[in-house]
Amino acid sequence: MATDVLASSPPPAANSGSIHPGTYDECIGMLRDLVDNKLMSGLQILVVMICFTLNMLDGMDVVLMSYAAPVLADDWAIPAAALGAVFSAALVGMTFGCLAIAPYADVIGRRRMIMAALFVITTGMLISGICQTIWQLAAARVYTGLGVGAILASMAAMTAEFSSEKKRNLCVAFLQAGYPIGAVMTGFVSAWIMPDYGWRPMFIGAGIITGLMLPVVYFLLPESLEFLAKKQPRGAIKDLNRTLTRMGAPTLAALPEQPHDAHHKTSVKALFEGPRRFSTIMLWSGVFLGFFTLYFVISWIPKIAVDAGLPLDKGIYAGTAYNLGSFVGSIFLGWISARYGLQRMIFLFFTLAAVMLMVFGSVQMGVFFILLSAFIIGITLNGGFNGFWPTAARLYPTEIRATGVGWAVGAGRAGAVLGPLVGGYLLQSGVGLAVTFAVFAVPLVLAGIAALNIRSRDFA
């Protein structure tokens, strides 16, 4: 078998012969075996780490708005409802980026999409830092959101396609854990800088740091092996062999001719073909409901803590504690799902998060217990939610993986847009924290039930 040849061949010497993989299916099988059933090479680990770093920057770029909210509200005298609209502005851009832009990663490649998205995020953050009105800032956040929405699906697809079968859940969960780590670091820096220097330096600094990743991606991040073999863009064999060499694997003499139907399934319609239809609907429903509560919590926890009487730095630390819990929860979910099942763990995490939200909203607490509760909510809520991305990566094959992840995120972003808006109006209406947090606890239980109903032949 071709996979046996690849498994037993030594790393290529300078003048060693290349492998002739035979048929198209044999070629794909060889490459899949190289990734799935071997110890992860240094290059594979590097790909995961680069994607993790990119997601850290996403966490910085998105969550920075919530840390800036108390200062911005004072500077511009913004009421809660208008502030909720600013929170949702980036989410509108993210939704469009996920639905209309992210699927093109299945056409032009994950690497090119990541580079284009990084450019948009960089310029969007720099523009946000010099805005003079609420409407300018909202427009800049929509533009930034386009890049954030476009990049997530490519990072998830790239990580899944360079991870071994045994480590795939953990690697994709680890990727998602980068987001809260970026948010945590941003929280500490914000607490140090914003009280004295305001919110603008944070946005400009975030744009500069994001831009520094462009040369890293250009020089170090390879394109997906399966994407190159299946789509065969111009220069595919050269790029593929360069990556194989970096992995210490034999190169290919040529790529077999593609089957006539190799391109016919790269569409949104393919997400609903056959048994995938029900699972896609359940995935979208779970992501929508999870996003609805997730972005309410992300956006409003620092402001709620400040309104409860905490000083600004302690309010920012409440958001930081939540995001630190998100990191722990994401890693823990990726590890424990290998033993007890990914979908069951998503349901369990969401149920615990619903309980913690009701406790947070109804019990008077001091600073320590506010921070501890925010930390536990981060573990259960964000940890459980991030289980949807390895779920989506396993549900869809390579040729529609970025489309599948992108549309799952995009369809769910409607919940992310509505969550902060609904939260803002509830808080402004005076119904109280207990009722507000109870309202946002219910969708989490429903999201967990949706996760239990996703069916895939690839689930570990």
TILUMMI-46325 format. One line per 10 residues: number of its first residue (from 1); their letters; for each residue x, y, z of C-alpha. Coordinates in nm, 3 decimals, m for minus. Layout:
<rs>
NUM> A> X:Y:Z ~ ...
</rs>
This chain:
<rs>
1> MATDVLASSP> 0.000:0.000:0.000 ~ 0.108:0.358:m0.060 ~ 0.068:0.440:0.307 ~ 0.314:0.161:0.395 ~ 0.572:0.305:0.155 ~ 0.540:0.647:0.312 ~ 0.554:0.510:0.665 ~ 0.868:0.307:0.607 ~ 1.063:0.553:0.392 ~ 1.348:0.748:0.552
11> PPAANSGSIH> 1.359:1.127:0.537 ~ 1.461:1.239:0.188 ~ 1.829:1.289:0.115 ~ 1.948:1.563:m0.115 ~ 1.928:1.338:m0.423 ~ 1.680:1.074:m0.305 ~ 1.399:0.964:m0.534 ~ 1.043:1.084:m0.489 ~ 0.737:0.866:m0.434 ~ 0.483:0.803:m0.709
21> PGTYDECIGM> 0.158:0.786:m0.512 ~ m0.050:0.618:m0.783 ~ m0.417:0.713:m0.778 ~ m0.572:1.029:m0.640 ~ m0.727:0.840:m0.346 ~ m0.392:0.673:m0.265 ~ m0.221:1.013:m0.262 ~ m0.479:1.158:m0.020 ~ m0.451:0.845:0.193 ~ m0.072:0.876:0.212
31> LRDLVDNKLM> m0.088:1.236:0.325 ~ m0.367:1.167:0.572 ~ m0.174:0.875:0.721 ~ 0.136:1.093:0.754 ~ m0.060:1.342:0.965 ~ m0.306:1.115:1.147 ~ m0.103:0.816:1.256 ~ 0.246:0.942:1.335 ~ 0.398:1.145:1.615 ~ 0.346:1.512:1.540
41> SGLQILVVMI> 0.654:1.663:1.375 ~ 0.813:1.993:1.472 ~ 0.642:2.163:1.178 ~ 0.300:2.035:1.283 ~ 0.354:2.167:1.635 ~ 0.475:2.499:1.489 ~ 0.154:2.530:1.284 ~ m0.058:2.474:1.594 ~ 0.146:2.729:1.791 ~ 0.121:2.994:1.517
51> CFTLNMLDGM> m0.256:2.946:1.500 ~ m0.270:2.962:1.881 ~ m0.081:3.294:1.872 ~ m0.312:3.430:1.604 ~ m0.612:3.340:1.818 ~ m0.447:3.515:2.114 ~ m0.440:3.830:1.902 ~ m0.806:3.778:1.812 ~ m0.882:3.766:2.183 ~ m0.692:4.090:2.231
61> DVVLMSYAAP> m0.861:4.266:1.937 ~ m1.218:4.161:2.018 ~ m1.228:4.175:2.399 ~ m1.041:4.506:2.419 ~ m1.371:4.684:2.353 ~ m1.523:4.543:2.673 ~ m1.220:4.655:2.879 ~ m1.242:5.000:2.723 ~ m1.618:5.029:2.785 ~ m1.611:5.197:3.131
71> VLADDWAIPA> m1.353:5.456:3.019 ~ m1.523:5.514:2.684 ~ m1.864:5.555:2.848 ~ m1.724:5.828:3.074 ~ m1.527:6.004:2.799 ~ m1.816:6.024:2.553 ~ m2.113:6.003:2.796 ~ m2.252:5.692:2.625 ~ m2.568:5.529:2.772 ~ m2.582:5.150:2.816
81> AALGAVFSAA> m2.796:5.085:2.508 ~ m2.560:5.280:2.278 ~ m2.261:5.105:2.431 ~ m2.428:4.772:2.354 ~ m2.453:4.884:1.990 ~ m2.075:4.946:1.982 ~ m2.016:4.599:2.128 ~ m2.234:4.449:1.858 ~ m2.071:4.646:1.573 ~ m1.766:4.421:1.555
91> LVGMTFGCLA> m1.995:4.118:1.577 ~ m2.188:4.237:1.271 ~ m1.860:4.248:1.079 ~ m1.760:3.907:1.216 ~ m2.089:3.758:1.098 ~ m2.039:3.886:0.744 ~ m1.675:3.777:0.751 ~ m1.772:3.424:0.857 ~ m2.053:3.384:0.603 ~ m1.922:3.568:0.297
101> IAPYADVIGR> m1.542:3.566:0.329 ~ m1.429:3.266:0.537 ~ m1.562:3.002:0.289 ~ m1.317:3.131:0.024 ~ m1.041:2.963:0.228 ~ m1.167:2.641:0.065 ~ m1.090:2.806:m0.272 ~ m0.777:3.020:m0.225 ~ m0.628:2.831:0.070 ~ m0.611:2.872:0.445
111> RRMIMAALFV> m0.274:3.051:0.445 ~ m0.378:3.325:0.201 ~ m0.701:3.384:0.388 ~ m0.515:3.419:0.717 ~ m0.279:3.679:0.569 ~ m0.564:3.883:0.416 ~ m0.758:3.874:0.743 ~ m0.453:3.984:0.943 ~ m0.417:4.291:0.721 ~ m0.781:4.387:0.776
121> ITTGMLISGI> m0.761:4.338:1.154 ~ m0.438:4.540:1.177 ~ m0.574:4.840:0.988 ~ m0.910:4.818:1.168 ~ m0.751:4.836:1.513 ~ m0.532:5.131:1.413 ~ m0.835:5.317:1.275 ~ m1.035:5.241:1.592 ~ m0.765:5.411:1.798 ~ m0.808:5.746:1.621
131> CQTIWQLAAA> m1.189:5.761:1.593 ~ m1.357:6.079:1.720 ~ m1.728:5.982:1.729 ~ m1.935:5.683:1.831 ~ m2.039:5.623:1.469 ~ m1.681:5.627:1.344 ~ m1.586:5.377:1.612 ~ m1.882:5.154:1.527 ~ m1.782:5.156:1.158 ~ m1.420:5.076:1.243
141> RVYTGLGVGA> m1.535:4.787:1.461 ~ m1.749:4.647:1.178 ~ m1.444:4.660:0.948 ~ m1.222:4.493:1.209 ~ m1.487:4.227:1.258 ~ m1.465:4.130:0.890 ~ m1.108:4.013:0.943 ~ m1.182:3.842:1.274 ~ m1.473:3.655:1.118 ~ m1.269:3.548:0.818
151> ILASMAAMTA> m0.970:3.414:1.010 ~ m1.127:3.178:1.265 ~ m1.243:2.910:1.019 ~ m0.901:2.900:0.850 ~ m0.718:2.866:1.183 ~ m0.949:2.584:1.294 ~ m0.918:2.406:0.959 ~ m0.540:2.447:0.949 ~ m0.499:2.317:1.304 ~ m0.724:2.017:1.240
161> EFSSEKKRNL> m0.544:1.934:0.915 ~ m0.198:1.941:1.074 ~ m0.295:1.754:1.395 ~ m0.275:1.379:1.446 ~ m0.598:1.187:1.494 ~ m0.534:1.126:1.864 ~ m0.444:1.488:1.936 ~ m0.697:1.661:1.710 ~ m0.957:1.746:1.976 ~ m0.685:1.870:2.210
171> CVAFLQAGYP> m0.507:2.075:1.942 ~ m0.824:2.247:1.818 ~ m0.929:2.313:2.179 ~ m0.577:2.446:2.249 ~ m0.613:2.677:1.950 ~ m0.934:2.818:2.095 ~ m0.764:2.861:2.432 ~ m0.543:3.126:2.272 ~ m0.839:3.365:2.259 ~ m0.889:3.394:2.637
181> IGAVMTGFVS> m0.513:3.412:2.698 ~ m0.497:3.712:2.467 ~ m0.790:3.860:2.654 ~ m0.623:3.796:2.991 ~ m0.300:3.966:2.886 ~ m0.499:4.255:2.743 ~ m0.686:4.285:3.071 ~ m0.370:4.322:3.276 ~ m0.223:4.579:3.036 ~ m0.555:4.767:3.019
191> AWIMPDYGWR> m0.576:4.786:3.398 ~ m0.227:4.939:3.400 ~ m0.263:5.182:3.105 ~ m0.627:5.292:3.077 ~ m0.673:5.467:3.414 ~ m0.391:5.710:3.329 ~ m0.372:5.715:2.947 ~ m0.721:5.628:2.828 ~ m0.839:5.370:2.575 ~ m0.678:5.494:2.250
201> PMFIGAGIIT> m0.319:5.367:2.311 ~ m0.455:5.017:2.366 ~ m0.621:4.999:2.024 ~ m0.319:5.143:1.843 ~ m0.082:4.907:2.026 ~ m0.307:4.609:1.945 ~ m0.300:4.701:1.577 ~ 0.080:4.719:1.572 ~ 0.119:4.382:1.750 ~ m0.128:4.216:1.512
211> GLMLPVVYFL> 0.060:4.353:1.212 ~ 0.383:4.195:1.336 ~ 0.233:3.849:1.272 ~ 0.210:3.910:0.897 ~ 0.578:3.828:0.824 ~ 0.561:3.531:1.065 ~ 0.273:3.379:0.871 ~ 0.432:3.459:0.534 ~ 0.765:3.294:0.611 ~ 0.675:3.013:0.854
221> LPESLEFLAK> 0.316:2.895:0.804 ~ 0.270:2.633:0.528 ~ m0.048:2.556:0.340 ~ m0.255:2.252:0.436 ~ m0.128:1.930:0.275 ~ m0.477:1.799:0.207 ~ m0.586:2.130:0.058 ~ m0.290:2.133:m0.181 ~ m0.347:1.771:m0.284 ~ m0.723:1.801:m0.327
231> KQPRGAIKDL> m0.752:2.148:m0.482 ~ m0.417:2.145:m0.666 ~ m0.375:2.522:m0.710 ~ m0.088:2.657:m0.920 ~ 0.246:2.549:m0.772 ~ 0.076:2.289:m0.551 ~ 0.339:2.015:m0.599 ~ 0.622:2.256:m0.518 ~ 0.450:2.386:m0.203 ~ 0.347:2.039:m0.095
241> NRTLTRMGAP> 0.698:1.894:m0.133 ~ 0.849:2.189:0.052 ~ 0.618:2.115:0.345 ~ 0.687:1.739:0.329 ~ 1.059:1.811:0.342 ~ 1.011:2.033:0.648 ~ 0.824:1.743:0.810 ~ 1.108:1.500:0.731 ~ 0.886:1.298:0.495 ~ 0.946:1.173:0.138
251> TLAALPEQPH> 0.842:1.405:m0.142 ~ 0.602:1.326:m0.427 ~ 0.710:1.295:m0.790 ~ 0.375:1.433:m0.908 ~ 0.015:1.480:m0.806 ~ m0.234:1.233:m0.956 ~ m0.509:1.369:m1.179 ~ m0.813:1.487:m0.988 ~ m1.143:1.304:m1.025 ~ m1.409:1.486:m1.228
261> DAHHKTSVKA> m1.616:1.555:m0.914 ~ m1.328:1.689:m0.705 ~ m1.471:2.043:m0.694 ~ m1.844:1.996:m0.696 ~ m1.899:1.991:m0.320 ~ m1.725:2.314:m0.218 ~ m2.050:2.498:m0.141 ~ m2.281:2.574:0.147 ~ m2.531:2.328:m0.001 ~ m2.285:2.046:0.070
271> LFEGPRRFST> m2.320:2.113:0.444 ~ m2.676:1.983:0.423 ~ m2.621:1.676:0.208 ~ m2.733:1.340:0.344 ~ m2.690:1.272:0.717 ~ m2.495:1.597:0.766 ~ m2.816:1.801:0.737 ~ m2.948:1.732:1.086 ~ m2.604:1.766:1.246 ~ m2.544:2.099:1.068
281> IMLWSGVFLG> m2.876:2.234:1.198 ~ m2.792:2.119:1.551 ~ m2.442:2.269:1.526 ~ m2.574:2.605:1.409 ~ m2.842:2.606:1.680 ~ m2.590:2.525:1.953 ~ m2.345:2.790:1.835 ~ m2.621:3.054:1.811 ~ m2.746:2.987:2.164 ~ m2.393:2.964:2.304
291> FFTLYFVISW> m2.287:3.289:2.138 ~ m2.599:3.465:2.272 ~ m2.490:3.411:2.632 ~ m2.114:3.410:2.573 ~ m2.095:3.758:2.425 ~ m2.329:3.903:2.686 ~ m2.090:3.779:2.954 ~ m1.773:3.885:2.769 ~ m1.909:4.233:2.697 ~ m2.075:4.319:3.027
301> IPKIAVDAGL> m1.885:4.151:3.313 ~ m1.628:4.436:3.356 ~ m1.901:4.705:3.340 ~ m2.129:4.513:3.580 ~ m1.842:4.472:3.827 ~ m1.765:4.845:3.814 ~ m2.135:4.933:3.858 ~ m2.143:4.699:4.161 ~ m1.893:4.929:4.330 ~ m1.555:4.788:4.231
311> PLDKGIYAGT> m1.285:5.033:4.119 ~ m1.197:5.031:3.748 ~ m0.891:4.810:3.780 ~ m1.085:4.549:3.982 ~ m1.367:4.558:3.726 ~ m1.117:4.488:3.450 ~ m0.974:4.204:3.658 ~ m1.323:4.047:3.669 ~ m1.308:4.020:3.289 ~ m0.952:3.894:3.316
321> AYNLGSFVGS> m1.053:3.623:3.566 ~ m1.328:3.511:3.329 ~ m1.087:3.483:3.038 ~ m0.826:3.301:3.247 ~ m1.098:3.051:3.332 ~ m1.176:3.026:2.960 ~ m0.819:2.918:2.890 ~ m0.828:2.653:3.164 ~ m1.171:2.532:3.052 ~ m1.073:2.501:2.686
331> IFLGWISARY> m0.764:2.293:2.762 ~ m0.951:2.081:3.017 ~ m1.236:2.012:2.773 ~ m0.992:1.905:2.500 ~ m0.824:1.664:2.741 ~ m1.129:1.518:2.913 ~ m1.329:1.477:2.589 ~ m1.086:1.204:2.478 ~ m1.212:0.995:2.773 ~ m1.578:1.084:2.810
341> GLQRMIFLFF> m1.686:1.215:2.469 ~ m1.680:1.567:2.333 ~ m2.055:1.623:2.306 ~ m2.134:1.496:2.654 ~ m1.871:1.726:2.801 ~ m2.012:2.028:2.615 ~ m2.354:1.955:2.769 ~ m2.206:1.914:3.119 ~ m1.998:2.231:3.096 ~ m2.297:2.438:2.975
351> TLAAVMLMVF> m2.524:2.308:3.250 ~ m2.269:2.402:3.516 ~ m2.224:2.743:3.351 ~ m2.600:2.807:3.367 ~ m2.598:2.736:3.741 ~ m2.300:2.966:3.797 ~ m2.461:3.249:3.601 ~ m2.767:3.241:3.825 ~ m2.545:3.241:4.133 ~ m2.340:3.534:3.999
361> GSVQMGVFFI> m2.653:3.738:3.930 ~ m2.841:3.671:4.252 ~ m2.582:3.651:4.533 ~ m2.409:3.957:4.682 ~ m2.033:3.893:4.684 ~ m1.711:4.064:4.777 ~ m1.420:4.121:4.540 ~ m1.264:3.776:4.590 ~ m1.584:3.584:4.523 ~ m1.674:3.801:4.225
371> LLSAFIIGIT> m1.337:3.717:4.069 ~ m1.369:3.348:4.164 ~ m1.719:3.327:4.015 ~ m1.603:3.495:3.695 ~ m1.317:3.243:3.675 ~ m1.553:2.944:3.714 ~ m1.797:3.087:3.459 ~ m1.504:3.117:3.217 ~ m1.409:2.752:3.271 ~ m1.760:2.618:3.214
381> LNGGFNGFWP> m1.908:2.863:2.962 ~ m1.615:2.933:2.732 ~ m1.465:2.588:2.783 ~ m1.790:2.422:2.679 ~ m1.848:2.660:2.389 ~ m1.504:2.599:2.242 ~ m1.595:2.233:2.210 ~ m1.805:2.328:1.907 ~ m1.494:2.395:1.694 ~ m1.334:2.048:1.713
391> TAARLYPTEI> m1.689:1.919:1.666 ~ m1.724:2.117:1.343 ~ m1.373:2.028:1.224 ~ m1.455:1.658:1.257 ~ m1.801:1.688:1.107 ~ m1.687:1.823:0.768 ~ m1.428:1.689:0.519 ~ m1.130:1.893:0.397 ~ m1.294:2.033:0.084 ~ m1.575:2.201:0.283
401> RATGVGWAVG> m1.415:2.230:0.628 ~ m1.351:2.605:0.623 ~ m1.697:2.658:0.475 ~ m1.851:2.442:0.748 ~ m1.670:2.610:1.035 ~ m1.718:2.957:0.884 ~ m2.091:2.916:0.837 ~ m2.133:2.765:1.183 ~ m1.962:3.070:1.331 ~ m2.150:3.306:1.100
411> AGRAGAVLGP> m2.490:3.155:1.168 ~ m2.418:3.170:1.538 ~ m2.293:3.529:1.524 ~ m2.651:3.648:1.514 ~ m2.665:3.531:1.874 ~ m2.341:3.717:1.947 ~ m2.493:4.036:1.805 ~ m2.819:3.997:1.998 ~ m2.662:3.899:2.332 ~ m2.494:4.232:2.423
421> LVGGYLLQSG> m2.792:4.428:2.286 ~ m3.049:4.231:2.489 ~ m2.822:4.250:2.793 ~ m2.789:4.626:2.758 ~ m3.165:4.680:2.738 ~ m3.236:4.444:3.029 ~ m2.980:4.618:3.250 ~ m3.108:4.961:3.149 ~ m3.470:4.860:3.209 ~ m3.402:4.793:3.577
431> VGLAVTFAVF> m3.517:4.428:3.592 ~ m3.211:4.349:3.803 ~ m2.908:4.125:3.770 ~ m3.086:3.811:3.894 ~ m3.348:3.819:3.617 ~ m3.094:3.923:3.355 ~ m2.855:3.638:3.432 ~ m3.142:3.387:3.456 ~ m3.253:3.490:3.106 ~ m2.905:3.418:2.974
441> AVPLVLAGIA> m2.873:3.085:3.159 ~ m3.158:2.917:2.969 ~ m2.995:2.925:2.621 ~ m2.689:2.744:2.759 ~ m2.889:2.437:2.858 ~ m3.056:2.436:2.515 ~ m2.713:2.468:2.347 ~ m2.590:2.166:2.542 ~ m2.889:1.964:2.424 ~ m2.816:2.065:2.065
451> ALNIRSRDFA> m2.455:1.947:2.105 ~ m2.575:1.605:2.222 ~ m2.772:1.569:1.898 ~ m2.483:1.633:1.657 ~ m2.392:1.308:1.483 ~ m2.060:1.243:1.310 ~ m1.875:0.928:1.213 ~ m1.546:1.090:1.312 ~ m1.617:1.176:1.675 ~ m1.356:1.043:1.916
</rs>
